[in-house]
Amino acid sequence: MNAIPAKVAGVKDLVMASPMPGGERNLLVLAAAALAGVRKVLAIGGAQAIAALAFGTQSITRVDKIVGPGNAYVAAAKRQVFGFVGIDMIAGPSEILIIADSSTPPDWIAMDLFSQAEHDENARSILLCADAEFLDKVASSIAKLLPTMERRSIISAALSENGALVLTRDLVEACEIANRIAPEHLELSVDNPDELLPKLRNAGAIFLGKYTSEALGDYCAGPNHVLPTGGTARFSSPLGVYDFQKRTSLIDVSRAGAEHLGRVAVALAEGEGLQAHALSAAYRFR
């Protein structure tokens, strides 16, 4: 998710930090890195990896930008090193918001809520629906399926603290609520998701229709799954090629242009009381 858009953008020096507890290498992670074109892997993770990449060490060269998800300590470290290096975003606990009618089997909805709740106790799982009877069915599915989950204690804690089944007046109101929450993952588990899509402005990724589970986006659907969380989808986007690109302004002024623009610059500089600015522009035409 991080390496491929960097490669497409033309990044030449790519470094991956991957924790290896006890010195044990995860061969699947290394194989994935090799396929994605990563040629340097650091056996380090957590906040200490962020610090090492941002400032460098005797054995690690500092980088220009740090991207990718991590736990709360990684997020805090990225916040602190921003300015010394670039970052993609400050990612928080995972979130899913589902807008549903009664057309999707309630067991599917319950499992979709579980899919994010099992990340950690701070994950957020919310269902919005205008059908009270369907909400009751989903609640029954949650009670039925929860005991079968391997990570049921984590799911239960997340749902208790951050989960909600919300009855809305209609699907339009559900979209309005979704725009205010600006979730990381937004499922439109309805018969006609395309009708609701124009009403939605703020979401990291939107999953259209009852067959499009959020888990597909996690692993293999295609679009990048490093996504804004915590309501930041109001002003930020998923990780992409553009995160590895930057721009430089070019200014080329002729002799005639130097006088025309210079007089404007002199007036503004004198208005600010910046004499050297004014003279710098004036020297070109006086």
KOLMAR-673405 format. One record per residue (C-alpha): x, y negated, z negated; residue in one letter; residue number from 1. Coordinates in nm, 3 decimals, padded with zeros to 5 digits, m for minus. Layout:
! KOLMAR-673405
<rec x="X" y="Y" z="Z" lumro="A" torpa="NUM"/>
...
//
This chain:
! KOLMAR-673405
<rec x="00.000" y="00.000" z="00.000" lumro="M" torpa="1"/>
<rec x="00.291" y="m00.235" z="m00.068" lumro="N" torpa="2"/>
<rec x="00.560" y="m00.113" z="00.166" lumro="A" torpa="3"/>
<rec x="00.367" y="m00.087" z="00.492" lumro="I" torpa="4"/>
<rec x="00.242" y="m00.449" z="00.513" lumro="P" torpa="5"/>
<rec x="00.591" y="m00.565" z="00.414" lumro="A" torpa="6"/>
<rec x="00.739" y="m00.364" z="00.700" lumro="K" torpa="7"/>
<rec x="00.482" y="m00.500" z="00.945" lumro="V" torpa="8"/>
<rec x="00.571" y="m00.854" z="00.832" lumro="A" torpa="9"/>
<rec x="00.938" y="m00.788" z="00.907" lumro="G" torpa="10"/>
<rec x="01.079" y="m00.756" z="00.555" lumro="V" torpa="11"/>
<rec x="01.425" y="m00.603" z="00.595" lumro="K" torpa="12"/>
<rec x="01.526" y="m00.528" z="00.236" lumro="D" torpa="13"/>
<rec x="01.258" y="m00.330" z="00.052" lumro="L" torpa="14"/>
<rec x="01.307" y="m00.206" z="m00.305" lumro="V" torpa="15"/>
<rec x="01.067" y="00.013" z="m00.501" lumro="M" torpa="16"/>
<rec x="01.063" y="00.041" z="m00.880" lumro="A" torpa="17"/>
<rec x="00.916" y="00.366" z="m01.008" lumro="S" torpa="18"/>
<rec x="00.933" y="00.486" z="m01.370" lumro="P" torpa="19"/>
<rec x="01.084" y="00.830" z="m01.420" lumro="M" torpa="20"/>
<rec x="01.023" y="00.933" z="m01.783" lumro="P" torpa="21"/>
<rec x="01.294" y="01.161" z="m01.913" lumro="G" torpa="22"/>
<rec x="01.481" y="01.117" z="m01.586" lumro="G" torpa="23"/>
<rec x="01.236" y="01.347" z="m01.407" lumro="E" torpa="24"/>
<rec x="01.182" y="01.250" z="m01.044" lumro="R" torpa="25"/>
<rec x="00.832" y="01.262" z="m00.898" lumro="N" torpa="26"/>
<rec x="00.895" y="01.421" z="m00.560" lumro="L" torpa="27"/>
<rec x="00.553" y="01.319" z="m00.424" lumro="L" torpa="28"/>
<rec x="00.625" y="00.953" z="m00.501" lumro="V" torpa="29"/>
<rec x="00.968" y="00.975" z="m00.339" lumro="L" torpa="30"/>
<rec x="00.825" y="01.149" z="m00.032" lumro="A" torpa="31"/>
<rec x="00.559" y="00.881" z="00.007" lumro="A" torpa="32"/>
<rec x="00.824" y="00.610" z="m00.027" lumro="A" torpa="33"/>
<rec x="01.038" y="00.773" z="00.241" lumro="A" torpa="34"/>
<rec x="00.744" y="00.798" z="00.482" lumro="L" torpa="35"/>
<rec x="00.664" y="00.430" z="00.422" lumro="A" torpa="36"/>
<rec x="01.019" y="00.326" z="00.506" lumro="G" torpa="37"/>
<rec x="01.152" y="00.256" z="00.155" lumro="V" torpa="38"/>
<rec x="01.524" y="00.324" z="00.136" lumro="R" torpa="39"/>
<rec x="01.601" y="00.210" z="m00.219" lumro="K" torpa="40"/>
<rec x="01.420" y="00.331" z="m00.530" lumro="V" torpa="41"/>
<rec x="01.497" y="00.216" z="m00.884" lumro="L" torpa="42"/>
<rec x="01.426" y="00.465" z="m01.165" lumro="A" torpa="43"/>
<rec x="01.273" y="00.198" z="m01.385" lumro="I" torpa="44"/>
<rec x="00.923" y="00.070" z="m01.457" lumro="G" torpa="45"/>
<rec x="00.727" y="m00.155" z="m01.688" lumro="G" torpa="46"/>
<rec x="00.806" y="m00.512" z="m01.788" lumro="A" torpa="47"/>
<rec x="01.178" y="m00.432" z="m01.782" lumro="Q" torpa="48"/>
<rec x="01.157" y="m00.352" z="m01.410" lumro="A" torpa="49"/>
<rec x="00.989" y="m00.687" z="m01.344" lumro="I" torpa="50"/>
<rec x="01.263" y="m00.869" z="m01.536" lumro="A" torpa="51"/>
<rec x="01.541" y="m00.681" z="m01.359" lumro="A" torpa="52"/>
<rec x="01.396" y="m00.753" z="m01.015" lumro="L" torpa="53"/>
<rec x="01.329" y="m01.119" z="m01.094" lumro="A" torpa="54"/>
<rec x="01.668" y="m01.206" z="m01.247" lumro="F" torpa="55"/>
<rec x="01.902" y="m00.925" z="m01.141" lumro="G" torpa="56"/>
<rec x="02.141" y="m00.716" z="m01.347" lumro="T" torpa="57"/>
<rec x="02.492" y="m00.580" z="m01.297" lumro="Q" torpa="58"/>
<rec x="02.348" y="m00.301" z="m01.085" lumro="S" torpa="59"/>
<rec x="02.022" y="m00.452" z="m00.951" lumro="I" torpa="60"/>
<rec x="02.011" y="m00.740" z="m00.704" lumro="T" torpa="61"/>
<rec x="01.736" y="m00.995" z="m00.766" lumro="R" torpa="62"/>
<rec x="01.453" y="m01.008" z="m00.514" lumro="V" torpa="63"/>
<rec x="01.242" y="m01.288" z="m00.368" lumro="D" torpa="64"/>
<rec x="00.896" y="m01.142" z="m00.425" lumro="K" torpa="65"/>
<rec x="00.741" y="m00.880" z="m00.654" lumro="I" torpa="66"/>
<rec x="00.413" y="m00.713" z="m00.557" lumro="V" torpa="67"/>
<rec x="00.207" y="m00.422" z="m00.674" lumro="G" torpa="68"/>
<rec x="m00.011" y="m00.306" z="m00.963" lumro="P" torpa="69"/>
<rec x="00.091" y="m00.212" z="m01.315" lumro="G" torpa="70"/>
<rec x="m00.028" y="m00.199" z="m01.674" lumro="N" torpa="71"/>
<rec x="m00.094" y="m00.496" z="m01.904" lumro="A" torpa="72"/>
<rec x="00.278" y="m00.535" z="m01.979" lumro="Y" torpa="73"/>
<rec x="00.364" y="m00.548" z="m01.610" lumro="V" torpa="74"/>
<rec x="00.091" y="m00.808" z="m01.551" lumro="A" torpa="75"/>
<rec x="00.222" y="m01.021" z="m01.840" lumro="A" torpa="76"/>
<rec x="00.579" y="m00.994" z="m01.710" lumro="A" torpa="77"/>
<rec x="00.475" y="m01.095" z="m01.358" lumro="K" torpa="78"/>
<rec x="00.300" y="m01.400" z="m01.501" lumro="R" torpa="79"/>
<rec x="00.619" y="m01.504" z="m01.683" lumro="Q" torpa="80"/>
<rec x="00.858" y="m01.461" z="m01.390" lumro="V" torpa="81"/>
<rec x="00.633" y="m01.640" z="m01.139" lumro="F" torpa="82"/>
<rec x="00.824" y="m01.942" z="m01.018" lumro="G" torpa="83"/>
<rec x="01.158" y="m01.765" z="m01.036" lumro="F" torpa="84"/>
<rec x="01.020" y="m01.522" z="m00.777" lumro="V" torpa="85"/>
<rec x="00.696" y="m01.498" z="m00.583" lumro="G" torpa="86"/>
<rec x="00.424" y="m01.254" z="m00.687" lumro="I" torpa="87"/>
<rec x="00.110" y="m01.125" z="m00.522" lumro="D" torpa="88"/>
<rec x="m00.141" y="m01.162" z="m00.808" lumro="M" torpa="89"/>
<rec x="m00.198" y="m01.098" z="m01.178" lumro="I" torpa="90"/>
<rec x="m00.395" y="m00.775" z="m01.178" lumro="A" torpa="91"/>
<rec x="m00.612" y="m00.685" z="m01.475" lumro="G" torpa="92"/>
<rec x="m00.814" y="m00.375" z="m01.569" lumro="P" torpa="93"/>
<rec x="m00.992" y="m00.202" z="m01.283" lumro="S" torpa="94"/>
<rec x="m01.353" y="m00.291" z="m01.201" lumro="E" torpa="95"/>
<rec x="m01.645" y="m00.155" z="m01.006" lumro="I" torpa="96"/>
<rec x="m01.978" y="m00.322" z="m00.946" lumro="L" torpa="97"/>
<rec x="m02.250" y="m00.127" z="m00.769" lumro="I" torpa="98"/>
<rec x="m02.560" y="m00.278" z="m00.610" lumro="I" torpa="99"/>
<rec x="m02.806" y="00.006" z="m00.555" lumro="A" torpa="100"/>
<rec x="m03.159" y="00.072" z="m00.446" lumro="D" torpa="101"/>
<rec x="m03.317" y="00.409" z="m00.520" lumro="S" torpa="102"/>
<rec x="m03.188" y="00.580" z="m00.207" lumro="S" torpa="103"/>
<rec x="m02.865" y="00.719" z="m00.355" lumro="T" torpa="104"/>
<rec x="m02.865" y="01.028" z="m00.580" lumro="P" torpa="105"/>
<rec x="m02.822" y="00.906" z="m00.938" lumro="P" torpa="106"/>
<rec x="m02.543" y="01.158" z="m01.002" lumro="D" torpa="107"/>
<rec x="m02.340" y="00.990" z="m00.726" lumro="W" torpa="108"/>
<rec x="m02.383" y="00.650" z="m00.888" lumro="I" torpa="109"/>
<rec x="m02.289" y="00.784" z="m01.231" lumro="A" torpa="110"/>
<rec x="m01.972" y="00.941" z="m01.093" lumro="M" torpa="111"/>
<rec x="m01.882" y="00.620" z="m00.910" lumro="D" torpa="112"/>
<rec x="m01.909" y="00.434" z="m01.241" lumro="L" torpa="113"/>
<rec x="m01.690" y="00.702" z="m01.402" lumro="F" torpa="114"/>
<rec x="m01.430" y="00.670" z="m01.126" lumro="S" torpa="115"/>
<rec x="m01.319" y="00.331" z="m01.256" lumro="Q" torpa="116"/>
<rec x="m01.403" y="00.385" z="m01.622" lumro="A" torpa="117"/>
<rec x="m01.156" y="00.674" z="m01.639" lumro="E" torpa="118"/>
<rec x="m00.863" y="00.438" z="m01.568" lumro="H" torpa="119"/>
<rec x="m00.857" y="00.298" z="m01.922" lumro="D" torpa="120"/>
<rec x="m01.080" y="00.174" z="m02.202" lumro="E" torpa="121"/>
<rec x="m01.076" y="m00.182" z="m02.066" lumro="N" torpa="122"/>
<rec x="m01.209" y="m00.089" z="m01.721" lumro="A" torpa="123"/>
<rec x="m01.542" y="m00.241" z="m01.619" lumro="R" torpa="124"/>
<rec x="m01.829" y="m00.047" z="m01.458" lumro="S" torpa="125"/>
<rec x="m02.154" y="m00.227" z="m01.377" lumro="I" torpa="126"/>
<rec x="m02.468" y="m00.121" z="m01.190" lumro="L" torpa="127"/>
<rec x="m02.720" y="m00.375" z="m01.059" lumro="L" torpa="128"/>
<rec x="m03.058" y="m00.248" z="m00.943" lumro="C" torpa="129"/>
<rec x="m03.412" y="m00.380" z="m00.910" lumro="A" torpa="130"/>
<rec x="m03.568" y="m00.038" z="m00.985" lumro="D" torpa="131"/>
<rec x="m03.605" y="00.027" z="m01.360" lumro="A" torpa="132"/>
<rec x="m03.695" y="00.392" z="m01.305" lumro="E" torpa="133"/>
<rec x="m03.376" y="00.447" z="m01.104" lumro="F" torpa="134"/>
<rec x="m03.166" y="00.286" z="m01.379" lumro="L" torpa="135"/>
<rec x="m03.317" y="00.538" z="m01.623" lumro="D" torpa="136"/>
<rec x="m03.222" y="00.821" z="m01.388" lumro="K" torpa="137"/>
<rec x="m02.863" y="00.696" z="m01.368" lumro="V" torpa="138"/>
<rec x="m02.850" y="00.672" z="m01.748" lumro="A" torpa="139"/>
<rec x="m02.966" y="01.034" z="m01.767" lumro="S" torpa="140"/>
<rec x="m02.700" y="01.136" z="m01.515" lumro="S" torpa="141"/>
<rec x="m02.433" y="00.961" z="m01.722" lumro="I" torpa="142"/>
<rec x="m02.544" y="01.150" z="m02.034" lumro="A" torpa="143"/>
<rec x="m02.548" y="01.479" z="m01.841" lumro="K" torpa="144"/>
<rec x="m02.215" y="01.444" z="m01.660" lumro="L" torpa="145"/>
<rec x="m02.001" y="01.271" z="m01.922" lumro="L" torpa="146"/>
<rec x="m01.936" y="01.586" z="m02.131" lumro="P" torpa="147"/>
<rec x="m01.794" y="01.758" z="m01.819" lumro="T" torpa="148"/>
<rec x="m01.525" y="01.493" z="m01.761" lumro="M" torpa="149"/>
<rec x="m01.165" y="01.564" z="m01.858" lumro="E" torpa="150"/>
<rec x="m01.113" y="01.197" z="m01.948" lumro="R" torpa="151"/>
<rec x="m01.452" y="01.164" z="m02.118" lumro="R" torpa="152"/>
<rec x="m01.317" y="00.981" z="m02.424" lumro="S" torpa="153"/>
<rec x="m01.168" y="00.707" z="m02.206" lumro="I" torpa="154"/>
<rec x="m01.480" y="00.689" z="m01.987" lumro="I" torpa="155"/>
<rec x="m01.707" y="00.671" z="m02.290" lumro="S" torpa="156"/>
<rec x="m01.505" y="00.391" z="m02.449" lumro="A" torpa="157"/>
<rec x="m01.495" y="00.191" z="m02.124" lumro="A" torpa="158"/>
<rec x="m01.868" y="00.227" z="m02.063" lumro="L" torpa="159"/>
<rec x="m01.949" y="00.136" z="m02.423" lumro="S" torpa="160"/>
<rec x="m01.734" y="m00.178" z="m02.423" lumro="E" torpa="161"/>
<rec x="m01.752" y="m00.295" z="m02.061" lumro="N" torpa="162"/>
<rec x="m02.027" y="m00.099" z="m01.885" lumro="G" torpa="163"/>
<rec x="m02.377" y="m00.215" z="m01.802" lumro="A" torpa="164"/>
<rec x="m02.689" y="m00.101" z="m01.620" lumro="L" torpa="165"/>
<rec x="m02.864" y="m00.425" z="m01.523" lumro="V" torpa="166"/>
<rec x="m03.221" y="m00.464" z="m01.400" lumro="L" torpa="167"/>
<rec x="m03.247" y="m00.746" z="m01.145" lumro="T" torpa="168"/>
<rec x="m03.553" y="m00.910" z="m00.990" lumro="R" torpa="169"/>
<rec x="m03.443" y="m00.799" z="m00.643" lumro="D" torpa="170"/>
<rec x="m03.134" y="m00.723" z="m00.437" lumro="L" torpa="171"/>
<rec x="m03.085" y="m01.091" z="m00.355" lumro="V" torpa="172"/>
<rec x="m03.045" y="m01.170" z="m00.724" lumro="E" torpa="173"/>
<rec x="m02.804" y="m00.875" z="m00.750" lumro="A" torpa="174"/>
<rec x="m02.590" y="m01.036" z="m00.480" lumro="C" torpa="175"/>
<rec x="m02.594" y="m01.368" z="m00.667" lumro="E" torpa="176"/>
<rec x="m02.474" y="m01.195" z="m00.984" lumro="I" torpa="177"/>
<rec x="m02.205" y="m01.011" z="m00.787" lumro="A" torpa="178"/>
<rec x="m02.076" y="m01.341" z="m00.648" lumro="N" torpa="179"/>
<rec x="m02.044" y="m01.479" z="m01.001" lumro="R" torpa="180"/>
<rec x="m01.858" y="m01.169" z="m01.125" lumro="I" torpa="181"/>
<rec x="m01.638" y="m01.145" z="m00.812" lumro="A" torpa="182"/>
<rec x="m01.553" y="m00.777" z="m00.871" lumro="P" torpa="183"/>
<rec x="m01.247" y="m00.589" z="m00.754" lumro="E" torpa="184"/>
<rec x="m01.461" y="m00.312" z="m00.600" lumro="H" torpa="185"/>
<rec x="m01.818" y="m00.374" z="m00.482" lumro="L" torpa="186"/>
<rec x="m02.031" y="m00.084" z="m00.363" lumro="E" torpa="187"/>
<rec x="m02.346" y="m00.156" z="m00.162" lumro="L" torpa="188"/>
<rec x="m02.518" y="00.174" z="m00.222" lumro="S" torpa="189"/>
<rec x="m02.833" y="00.080" z="m00.032" lumro="V" torpa="190"/>
<rec x="m03.011" y="00.186" z="00.285" lumro="D" torpa="191"/>
<rec x="m02.919" y="m00.129" z="00.481" lumro="N" torpa="192"/>
<rec x="m02.592" y="m00.268" z="00.344" lumro="P" torpa="193"/>
<rec x="m02.539" y="m00.490" z="00.649" lumro="D" torpa="194"/>
<rec x="m02.841" y="m00.697" z="00.546" lumro="E" torpa="195"/>
<rec x="m02.679" y="m00.782" z="00.212" lumro="L" torpa="196"/>
<rec x="m02.328" y="m00.841" z="00.342" lumro="L" torpa="197"/>
<rec x="m02.386" y="m01.204" z="00.455" lumro="P" torpa="198"/>
<rec x="m02.504" y="m01.287" z="00.102" lumro="K" torpa="199"/>
<rec x="m02.176" y="m01.177" z="m00.058" lumro="L" torpa="200"/>
<rec x="m01.879" y="m01.412" z="m00.083" lumro="R" torpa="201"/>
<rec x="m01.658" y="m01.288" z="m00.366" lumro="N" torpa="202"/>
<rec x="m01.519" y="m00.934" z="m00.384" lumro="A" torpa="203"/>
<rec x="m01.185" y="m00.764" z="m00.343" lumro="G" torpa="204"/>
<rec x="m01.321" y="m00.479" z="m00.131" lumro="A" torpa="205"/>
<rec x="m01.678" y="m00.400" z="m00.028" lumro="I" torpa="206"/>
<rec x="m01.793" y="m00.041" z="00.035" lumro="F" torpa="207"/>
<rec x="m02.090" y="m00.016" z="00.269" lumro="L" torpa="208"/>
<rec x="m02.357" y="00.251" z="00.225" lumro="G" torpa="209"/>
<rec x="m02.409" y="00.546" z="m00.006" lumro="K" torpa="210"/>
<rec x="m02.150" y="00.767" z="00.167" lumro="Y" torpa="211"/>
<rec x="m01.869" y="00.514" z="00.118" lumro="T" torpa="212"/>
<rec x="m01.736" y="00.591" z="m00.228" lumro="S" torpa="213"/>
<rec x="m01.483" y="00.359" z="m00.389" lumro="E" torpa="214"/>
<rec x="m01.248" y="00.656" z="m00.429" lumro="A" torpa="215"/>
<rec x="m01.199" y="00.660" z="m00.050" lumro="L" torpa="216"/>
<rec x="m01.066" y="00.307" z="m00.072" lumro="G" torpa="217"/>
<rec x="m00.829" y="00.409" z="m00.351" lumro="D" torpa="218"/>
<rec x="m00.662" y="00.673" z="m00.142" lumro="Y" torpa="219"/>
<rec x="m00.723" y="00.690" z="00.230" lumro="C" torpa="220"/>
<rec x="m00.985" y="00.462" z="00.387" lumro="A" torpa="221"/>
<rec x="m00.729" y="00.223" z="00.535" lumro="G" torpa="222"/>
<rec x="m00.758" y="m00.133" z="00.401" lumro="P" torpa="223"/>
<rec x="m00.505" y="m00.226" z="00.134" lumro="N" torpa="224"/>
<rec x="m00.612" y="m00.139" z="m00.216" lumro="H" torpa="225"/>
<rec x="m00.399" y="m00.384" z="m00.412" lumro="V" torpa="226"/>
<rec x="m00.698" y="m00.604" z="m00.496" lumro="L" torpa="227"/>
<rec x="m00.781" y="m00.914" z="m00.701" lumro="P" torpa="228"/>
<rec x="m00.940" y="m00.844" z="m01.040" lumro="T" torpa="229"/>
<rec x="m01.089" y="m01.039" z="m01.327" lumro="G" torpa="230"/>
<rec x="m01.296" y="m01.270" z="m01.106" lumro="G" torpa="231"/>
<rec x="m00.994" y="m01.385" z="m00.906" lumro="T" torpa="232"/>
<rec x="m01.162" y="m01.265" z="m00.585" lumro="A" torpa="233"/>
<rec x="m01.324" y="m01.610" z="m00.593" lumro="R" torpa="234"/>
<rec x="m00.996" y="m01.754" z="m00.464" lumro="F" torpa="235"/>
<rec x="m00.763" y="m01.469" z="m00.365" lumro="S" torpa="236"/>
<rec x="m00.751" y="m01.175" z="m00.124" lumro="S" torpa="237"/>
<rec x="m00.629" y="m00.817" z="m00.103" lumro="P" torpa="238"/>
<rec x="m00.257" y="m00.765" z="m00.047" lumro="L" torpa="239"/>
<rec x="m00.170" y="m00.785" z="00.323" lumro="G" torpa="240"/>
<rec x="00.090" y="m00.875" z="00.580" lumro="V" torpa="241"/>
<rec x="00.035" y="m01.245" z="00.505" lumro="Y" torpa="242"/>
<rec x="00.171" y="m01.195" z="00.151" lumro="D" torpa="243"/>
<rec x="00.513" y="m01.126" z="00.303" lumro="F" torpa="244"/>
<rec x="00.514" y="m01.423" z="00.538" lumro="Q" torpa="245"/>
<rec x="00.597" y="m01.788" z="00.475" lumro="K" torpa="246"/>
<rec x="00.596" y="m02.109" z="00.680" lumro="R" torpa="247"/>
<rec x="00.838" y="m02.398" z="00.728" lumro="T" torpa="248"/>
<rec x="00.734" y="m02.744" z="00.852" lumro="S" torpa="249"/>
<rec x="00.927" y="m02.892" z="01.147" lumro="L" torpa="250"/>
<rec x="00.940" y="m03.271" z="01.203" lumro="I" torpa="251"/>
<rec x="01.103" y="m03.422" z="01.514" lumro="D" torpa="252"/>
<rec x="01.071" y="m03.801" z="01.560" lumro="V" torpa="253"/>
<rec x="01.192" y="m04.008" z="01.859" lumro="S" torpa="254"/>
<rec x="01.350" y="m04.352" z="01.831" lumro="R" torpa="255"/>
<rec x="01.019" y="m04.518" z="01.917" lumro="A" torpa="256"/>
<rec x="00.841" y="m04.290" z="01.673" lumro="G" torpa="257"/>
<rec x="01.085" y="m04.379" z="01.399" lumro="A" torpa="258"/>
<rec x="00.977" y="m04.743" z="01.425" lumro="E" torpa="259"/>
<rec x="00.607" y="m04.670" z="01.451" lumro="H" torpa="260"/>
<rec x="00.600" y="m04.425" z="01.159" lumro="L" torpa="261"/>
<rec x="00.876" y="m04.607" z="00.975" lumro="G" torpa="262"/>
<rec x="00.667" y="m04.922" z="00.928" lumro="R" torpa="263"/>
<rec x="00.393" y="m04.709" z="00.772" lumro="V" torpa="264"/>
<rec x="00.646" y="m04.535" z="00.547" lumro="A" torpa="265"/>
<rec x="00.797" y="m04.868" z="00.439" lumro="V" torpa="266"/>
<rec x="00.458" y="m05.006" z="00.340" lumro="A" torpa="267"/>
<rec x="00.371" y="m04.699" z="00.138" lumro="L" torpa="268"/>
<rec x="00.714" y="m04.672" z="m00.024" lumro="A" torpa="269"/>
<rec x="00.710" y="m05.039" z="m00.128" lumro="E" torpa="270"/>
<rec x="00.361" y="m04.987" z="m00.267" lumro="G" torpa="271"/>
<rec x="00.505" y="m04.710" z="m00.486" lumro="E" torpa="272"/>
<rec x="00.805" y="m04.918" z="m00.583" lumro="G" torpa="273"/>
<rec x="01.053" y="m04.675" z="m00.425" lumro="L" torpa="274"/>
<rec x="01.310" y="m04.900" z="m00.260" lumro="Q" torpa="275"/>
<rec x="01.544" y="m04.628" z="m00.132" lumro="A" torpa="276"/>
<rec x="01.256" y="m04.455" z="00.041" lumro="H" torpa="277"/>
<rec x="01.160" y="m04.778" z="00.215" lumro="A" torpa="278"/>
<rec x="01.515" y="m04.857" z="00.324" lumro="L" torpa="279"/>
<rec x="01.576" y="m04.500" z="00.444" lumro="S" torpa="280"/>
<rec x="01.287" y="m04.539" z="00.688" lumro="A" torpa="281"/>
<rec x="01.367" y="m04.905" z="00.771" lumro="A" torpa="282"/>
<rec x="01.732" y="m04.839" z="00.866" lumro="Y" torpa="283"/>
<rec x="01.605" y="m04.648" z="01.171" lumro="R" torpa="284"/>
<rec x="01.441" y="m04.952" z="01.331" lumro="F" torpa="285"/>
<rec x="01.577" y="m05.271" z="01.171" lumro="R" torpa="286"/>
//
